[in-house]
Amino acid sequence: MFENLTDRLGQSLKGLAGQGQLTEDNIRDTLREVRKALLEADVALPVVKEFVEQVKEKALGQEVLKSLNPGQAFVKIVNDELVHTMGDANDALNLASKPPVVIMMAGLQGAGKTTSVAKLARFLQEREKKKVMVVSADVYRPAAIDQLETLAGEVKAEFFPSSGDQDPVDIANGALQAARNKYMDVLIVDTAGRLHVDEQMMGEISRLHGAIHPAETLFVVDAMTGQDAANTAQAFNEALPLTGVILTKADGDSRGGAALSVRHLTGKPIKFIGMGEKTDALEPFHPDRIASRILGMGDVLSLVEQAERTLDKKKADKIAKKFKKGRAMDFEDLKDQFQQMRNMGGMASLLDKLPGMGGMMEAAQNPASMKQMKHMEALIDSMTPKERRNPDVIKGSRKKRIAAGAGLEIQDLNRLMKQQKMMAKMMKKMRGKGGMKNMMRGMEGMMGGGSGGPGGGMPPGGMGGGGGMPPMGGGGGGLPPMGGGR
């Protein structure tokens, strides 16, 4: 997410980082580049103008000019202004009303509204411990009701049935009564979308809003439409008292224009951000964390929270105990690590949240690297339990059998075995003096020498040649949240 903006802002701010003094001249040059970066990211022009003006005003203040490290002070100003532009702090849902709390979802067709209903239902059930009912008042889109019923079953939310020949207001009122009868905490109402804003749509959704008086009216918008997302949200806000925005498909948005424009143009907070197609891919929107990611400083808080929700603690603790006893990580452990990584959204998702790892993102998303990781899993699946636990027994005929079983060559297996030995060595370094520094140095070597710098990343061919990604953890022998050794 925001890869292009991160790269451009990083290049823009690099020039000031080493400056011993800020002057109008060097600030002007940097701000010109920042302005270009924001415009290329499809941030709305009024937002860009105000952003640049605010940064310039604060950067020329006496406090910054007298700072011991003006370059860092300037980066902090940019960070703070990004946070302010996106809304200062997370704005949580209002769930304090008398149950059932009604949440109405609005938006254009194709923005991911129905999927967001299911994601929000899952979020409320799992993290807020609420009993949730969902209903579709979309009587126009073919199979919209069936789609929501399927998704409701997937996330185990109560589904209120409706049909295409009913009036949307009657559907919503019926669902509200059913939610009361079943003592539901929350009722989420999915509404019809259109391909564009029109009077008929606004009239119907206003009528629906007046009938059920929702505590939250959330506008669902596709992040990939850039500043158009903010303009559409503004049009809806003029017809409907919106309380917040859900930004969907943000994982596919490398620009970031919508995230930076919506709050400024509508005055409404972004409450959630959708980071994938799965029903668990919905996160509360934290402006400070997003700003940190945009500036390449990672989002460790979100990573830890995600780890606590998704990791198998028993497996993580098992690896941690092995690590403390000085035993090497075997292929059984490595397979567990791959599974944990998938549960957390894959390597690209992890690197996006880690400080200084921006330069590795492209390598992690490289098709060759992803293919190589699948090859590694196939080879491990082709081993017997004994071979996974004792890599040293894999010789001669065993190598032929394992490679053939995975449909690969013996050379592929040799590379995997070489990498397993490298990871075992890296874990031993972690146990010695200067553990984390040694581990990061080991990672840089495995990744091709550049942790986040230009030209860094995995060597050609991804995992080949002994290179590749280290394990995600091992009791502190990798990324800390993944190994149980936090």
URZILIN-V141654 format. One record per pair of residues at least 6 apart in sequence whose ideal C-beta (glycine too) atoms are under 8 Angstrom apart, sorted by the first residue. I is the first residue (numbers start at 0). J is the second residue. D is the distance in whole Angstrom. If there is no record, write none. Layout:
i=[I	I]
j=[J	J]
d=[D	D]
//
This chain:
i=[0	0	0	0	0	0	0	0	1	1	1	1	1	1	1	1	1	2	2	2	2	3	3	3	3	3	4	4	4	4	4	4	4	4	5	5	5	5	5	6	7	7	7	7	7	8	8	8	8	8	8	9	9	9	10	11	11	11	11	11	12	12	12	12	12	12	12	14	14	14	14	15	15	15	15	15	15	15	15	16	16	16	17	18	18	18	19	20	20	21	21	21	21	21	21	21	21	23	26	26	26	26	29	30	30	30	33	33	33	34	34	37	37	37	37	37	38	38	39	40	40	40	40	40	41	41	41	41	41	41	42	42	42	42	42	42	43	43	43	43	43	43	43	45	45	46	46	46	46	46	49	49	50	50	50	50	53	53	54	54	54	57	57	57	58	58	62	63	63	63	63	66	74	77	78	78	78	78	81	81	81	81	81	81	82	82	82	83	84	84	84	84	85	85	85	85	85	85	85	85	86	86	86	86	86	87	88	88	88	89	89	89	89	89	90	90	90	90	90	91	91	92	92	92	92	93	93	93	93	94	94	94	94	94	94	94	96	98	98	98	98	99	99	99	99	99	99	99	99	100	100	100	100	100	101	101	101	101	101	101	101	101	101	102	102	102	102	102	102	102	102	102	102	103	103	103	103	103	103	103	103	103	103	104	104	104	104	104	104	104	104	104	104	104	105	105	105	105	105	105	105	105	105	105	105	106	106	106	106	106	106	107	107	107	107	107	107	107	107	108	108	108	108	109	109	109	110	110	110	110	110	111	111	111	111	111	112	112	112	112	113	113	113	113	113	113	113	114	114	114	114	114	115	115	115	115	115	115	116	116	116	116	116	117	117	117	117	117	117	117	117	118	118	118	118	118	118	119	119	119	119	119	120	120	120	120	120	120	120	121	121	121	121	121	122	122	123	123	123	123	124	124	124	124	124	125	129	129	130	130	130	130	130	130	131	131	131	131	131	131	131	132	132	132	132	132	132	132	132	132	132	132	132	133	133	133	133	133	133	133	133	133	133	134	134	134	134	134	134	134	134	134	134	134	135	135	135	135	135	135	135	135	136	136	136	136	136	136	136	136	136	136	137	137	137	137	137	137	137	138	138	138	138	138	138	138	138	138	138	139	139	140	140	143	143	144	144	144	144	147	147	148	148	150	151	151	152	153	154	157	157	157	159	159	159	159	161	161	161	167	167	167	167	167	168	168	168	171	171	171	171	172	172	174	174	175	175	178	188	188	188	190	190	191	191	191	192	193	193	196	196	196	201	201	201	204	204	205	205	208	208	208	214	215	215	216	216	216	216	216	217	217	217	217	217	217	217	218	218	218	218	218	218	218	218	218	219	219	219	220	220	220	220	220	220	220	220	220	221	221	221	221	222	222	222	222	222	222	222	222	222	222	222	223	223	223	223	224	224	225	225	225	225	225	226	226	226	228	228	228	228	228	229	229	229	229	229	229	229	230	232	232	232	232	232	232	233	233	235	236	236	236	241	241	242	243	243	243	243	243	244	244	244	244	244	244	245	245	245	245	245	245	246	246	246	246	246	246	246	246	247	248	249	249	249	249	250	250	250	250	250	252	255	258	258	258	261	261	262	262	268	269	269	270	270	271	271	271	271	272	272	272	272	272	273	273	274	274	274	274	274	275	279	280	282	285	285	288	288	288	289	291	291	292	292	292	295	295	295	295	296	296	297	297	297	297	297	297	298	298	299	299	299	301	302	302	302	302	302	303	303	305	305	305	305	306	306	306	307	309	309	309	310	310	310	310	310	310	311	311	311	311	312	314	314	315	315	315	315	315	315	316	317	318	318	318	318	318	318	318	318	318	319	319	319	319	319	319	320	321	321	321	321	321	322	322	322	322	322	322	322	322	322	322	323	325	325	327	327	327	328	328	328	328	328	328	328	329	329	329	329	329	330	330	330	330	330	330	330	331	331	331	332	332	333	333	333	333	333	334	334	334	334	336	336	336	336	336	336	337	337	337	339	339	339	340	340	340	340	343	343	343	345	346	346	346	347	347	347	349	349	350	350	350	350	350	351	353	355	355	356	356	357	358	358	358	358	358	358	358	358	359	359	359	359	359	359	361	362	362	362	362	362	362	362	363	363	365	365	367	367	367	368	368	368	368	368	369	370	371	371	371	371	371	372	372	372	374	374	374	374	375	375	375	377	377	377	378	378	378	378	378	378	378	379	379	380	380	381	381	381	381	381	382	382	385	386	386	386	386	390	390	390	393	393	393	398	398	398	399	401	402	402	402	402	405	405	414	414	414	414	415	417	418	418	418	418	418	421	421	421	422	422	422	422	424	425	425	425	425	425	425	425	426	426	428	428	428	428	429	429	429	429	429	429	431	434	438	438	438	439	441	442	442	443	443	443	445	445	445	445	445	446	446	446	446	446	447	447	447	447	447	448	449	449	457	457	457	458	458	460	461	462	469	470	470	470	470	471	471	471	471	472	472	472	472	472	472	472	473	473	473	474	474	474	475	475	475	476	476	479]
j=[249	250	252	253	255	274	292	351	40	252	253	254	255	258	289	292	293	253	357	360	361	39	40	253	254	255	36	37	39	40	253	254	255	293	292	293	294	295	357	357	32	35	36	39	40	33	36	77	293	294	295	294	295	357	32	29	32	33	35	36	29	33	70	73	74	77	294	25	28	29	32	21	25	26	29	69	70	73	74	70	71	74	70	25	69	70	69	64	69	58	59	63	64	69	70	72	73	59	55	58	59	73	73	51	54	55	51	54	77	47	51	46	47	50	51	259	44	47	254	225	254	255	256	259	225	226	254	255	256	257	50	226	255	256	259	260	226	229	230	256	260	263	264	263	264	84	259	260	263	264	84	263	80	81	84	259	80	83	76	77	80	63	76	80	73	76	72	69	72	73	76	72	294	294	290	291	294	296	259	286	289	290	293	294	286	287	290	286	259	262	263	286	258	259	262	269	284	286	289	290	262	268	269	284	286	286	285	286	287	270	283	284	285	286	243	268	269	270	284	270	283	102	215	243	270	100	214	215	242	100	123	127	129	184	185	214	214	182	183	184	185	132	175	178	179	183	184	185	186	184	185	186	214	215	175	185	186	188	211	212	213	214	215	119	185	186	187	188	213	214	215	216	217	187	188	190	207	208	211	213	215	216	217	112	115	116	119	187	188	189	190	217	219	245	112	190	192	204	216	217	218	219	235	239	241	112	192	218	219	220	235	192	193	194	195	196	220	221	231	140	192	193	194	192	194	221	192	219	220	221	247	219	221	247	248	273	189	190	192	219	135	137	143	146	147	150	189	150	247	273	276	278	219	245	247	271	273	281	133	147	150	187	189	133	147	150	151	153	154	156	278	154	273	278	279	280	281	187	217	245	271	281	131	133	151	154	156	185	187	154	156	278	279	281	271	281	129	131	184	185	130	131	154	155	156	308	184	185	157	181	182	183	184	185	156	157	183	184	185	186	187	156	157	158	159	174	177	178	181	183	185	186	187	147	151	156	157	158	159	186	187	188	189	147	158	159	161	170	171	174	186	187	188	189	143	144	146	147	148	161	170	189	161	167	168	170	171	188	189	190	191	207	143	144	167	189	190	191	192	144	161	162	163	164	165	166	167	170	191	163	191	191	192	189	191	160	161	162	163	158	189	158	160	278	157	158	158	278	278	178	181	183	173	174	177	178	170	173	174	190	191	203	206	207	206	207	210	188	207	210	211	210	211	186	188	186	211	186	207	211	213	204	207	200	203	204	200	199	200	231	234	235	235	238	239	238	239	238	239	216	239	240	242	242	243	239	240	241	242	243	241	242	243	244	245	270	271	232	235	236	239	241	243	244	245	267	244	245	247	228	231	232	244	245	246	247	257	261	228	247	248	257	228	246	247	248	249	251	252	257	258	272	273	248	251	252	257	231	257	252	254	256	257	260	256	257	260	246	256	257	260	261	256	257	260	261	263	264	265	264	241	244	261	264	265	267	264	265	241	265	266	267	265	267	267	267	268	269	270	271	261	265	267	268	269	270	269	270	271	272	273	281	257	258	261	269	271	272	273	284	273	273	258	272	273	274	273	274	275	280	348	258	293	269	272	289	267	269	268	269	284	284	286	283	284	281	282	283	284	281	282	283	284	289	280	281	280	281	282	344	348	344	309	344	301	300	301	298	300	301	298	297	298	298	351	352	354	355	357	451	354	355	351	352	353	354	355	356	351	352	352	353	354	352	349	352	353	478	480	480	485	343	344	352	480	343	480	481	480	339	342	343	339	342	343	480	481	483	335	338	339	342	483	335	339	339	472	474	481	482	483	483	332	328	332	335	336	472	473	474	482	483	473	474	475	482	483	484	474	327	328	332	473	474	328	426	429	430	473	474	475	476	482	484	474	427	430	419	423	426	419	422	423	426	470	473	476	387	388	389	390	419	379	382	386	387	388	390	419	384	387	388	470	473	375	379	419	422	470	376	379	380	387	470	471	472	473	477	481	372	375	376	471	472	481	346	349	471	481	349	471	481	363	363	372	468	360	363	364	471	478	356	357	359	360	363	360	478	450	451	450	451	451	449	450	451	452	453	454	455	456	446	450	451	455	456	457	456	368	446	447	455	456	457	461	457	468	457	461	459	460	461	457	461	462	467	468	461	461	460	461	462	463	467	461	462	468	405	407	411	462	415	418	462	405	406	407	401	402	405	407	411	412	415	387	415	404	405	400	401	402	404	405	393	401	392	392	393	397	401	416	419	420	401	412	416	409	412	413	409	412	408	409	411	412	411	412	462	463	464	465	462	465	445	462	465	466	467	441	445	465	469	470	473	476	441	437	438	441	442	445	469	476	473	476	434	437	438	441	435	437	438	473	475	476	437	475	469	476	477	450	469	450	469	449	450	455	465	466	467	468	469	455	456	457	466	468	455	456	457	458	466	455	455	456	466	467	468	464	466	466	467	468	477	476	477	481	482	477	478	481	482	478	479	480	481	482	483	484	481	482	484	482	483	484	482	484	485	482	484	485]
d=[5	6	6	7	7	7	7	6	8	7	7	7	4	8	8	6	5	4	8	6	8	7	6	5	6	8	6	8	8	4	8	6	5	6	7	6	7	5	6	7	7	7	4	6	7	7	5	7	7	6	8	7	5	7	7	6	4	5	8	6	7	8	8	7	6	7	8	7	7	6	8	7	6	8	5	8	5	5	8	4	7	7	6	6	6	5	7	8	6	6	8	6	6	4	8	8	6	7	7	5	7	7	7	5	6	6	6	7	7	6	5	8	5	7	8	7	7	6	7	8	4	5	5	7	3	5	5	8	3	8	8	6	7	5	5	5	4	6	8	7	4	7	6	7	7	7	6	5	5	7	8	7	6	8	6	8	5	8	6	6	5	7	5	8	5	6	8	6	5	7	7	4	7	7	5	7	6	8	7	8	8	4	6	7	5	5	5	8	6	7	6	8	6	6	6	7	8	4	6	7	5	5	6	8	5	6	8	7	7	8	5	6	5	7	6	4	8	6	8	7	7	7	6	8	7	7	5	6	7	5	8	7	7	8	7	8	5	7	7	5	7	7	7	4	6	5	6	6	5	7	5	7	5	7	7	8	5	7	5	7	4	6	8	7	6	7	5	7	6	7	4	8	6	8	5	6	7	6	7	4	7	5	7	5	6	6	8	7	7	5	6	6	6	8	8	6	8	6	6	7	5	7	6	6	7	5	6	6	4	6	8	5	6	7	7	8	8	8	6	7	4	6	6	7	8	7	7	5	6	5	6	6	7	4	6	6	6	8	6	4	7	7	6	5	5	7	6	7	8	8	7	8	5	5	6	8	6	7	6	6	7	5	5	7	7	4	7	7	5	7	5	8	7	5	7	7	4	6	8	8	7	6	5	5	7	5	4	8	6	4	7	5	6	8	8	5	4	5	8	6	8	5	7	7	7	8	4	5	7	8	7	5	5	7	5	7	7	7	5	8	7	7	4	7	6	7	7	5	7	5	7	5	7	6	5	5	7	6	7	8	5	8	7	8	7	4	6	6	7	4	7	7	6	7	6	4	8	4	8	6	8	5	7	4	8	5	5	6	6	5	7	6	4	7	8	6	6	4	7	8	8	8	5	7	6	8	6	8	7	8	5	7	7	7	8	8	6	7	7	7	6	5	7	7	7	4	7	6	5	8	7	6	7	4	5	8	4	8	8	7	7	6	8	5	6	6	5	5	6	6	5	6	7	6	7	6	6	4	8	7	7	6	6	7	7	8	8	8	5	7	5	7	8	4	7	8	6	6	6	6	6	7	8	5	7	6	6	5	5	8	7	7	5	7	5	7	8	5	5	7	8	5	7	5	7	7	8	5	6	4	6	6	6	7	6	7	7	7	6	6	5	8	6	5	6	5	4	8	4	4	7	8	8	5	6	5	8	7	7	8	6	4	6	8	5	7	5	7	8	4	7	7	8	6	4	5	8	4	7	7	7	6	6	7	5	7	5	5	6	5	8	6	7	5	7	6	5	7	4	8	5	7	6	7	5	7	8	6	5	8	7	8	6	6	7	5	7	5	7	7	4	6	7	5	6	6	8	5	5	7	8	8	6	7	8	6	7	6	6	6	8	4	8	7	6	5	7	6	6	8	5	8	5	8	6	6	5	8	6	7	7	7	8	8	7	8	7	4	6	6	8	6	6	5	6	7	8	7	4	7	5	8	8	6	5	4	7	7	8	4	7	7	7	6	7	4	7	8	6	5	7	6	8	8	8	7	3	7	8	8	4	6	6	7	8	7	7	8	8	8	7	8	6	5	7	7	7	8	7	6	3	5	8	7	5	7	8	7	5	5	6	7	7	3	7	6	4	5	7	8	7	7	8	7	8	6	8	7	5	4	7	6	7	7	6	7	7	8	4	7	7	6	6	6	6	5	7	6	5	7	6	7	5	6	7	4	8	6	7	7	4	6	7	7	8	6	7	8	6	7	5	8	7	5	5	7	8	8	7	7	8	6	6	7	6	6	7	5	7	6	8	8	8	4	8	6	6	5	5	7	7	4	8	5	5	5	6	7	6	4	7	6	6	6	7	4	6	7	8	4	6	6	7	7	6	5	7	6	6	7	8	8	3	4	8	8	8	7	6	8	6	5	6	3	7	8	8	8	7	7	4	4	7	7	7	6	7	7	6	6	8	5	8	6	4	7	7	6	7	5	6	7	6	5	6	8	8	7	8	5	8	3	4	7	6	7	6	5	7	7	6	6	8	7	8	7	5	6	8	7	6	6	5	7	5	8	8	7	6	7	6	8	5	8	7	6	8	6	8	6	7	6	5	8	8	8	8	6	4	8	8	6	7	6	4	7	4	6	6	7	6	5	8	6	5	7	7	8	7	7	7	7	7	5	7	5	8	8	6	6	7	6	7	6	6	7	8	6	6	6	4	6	7	2	6	6	7	8	6	4	8	6	7	5	7	5	8	8	5	5	4	7	6	7	7	3	2	7	7	8	5	8	4	6	4	6	3	8	6	8	5]
//
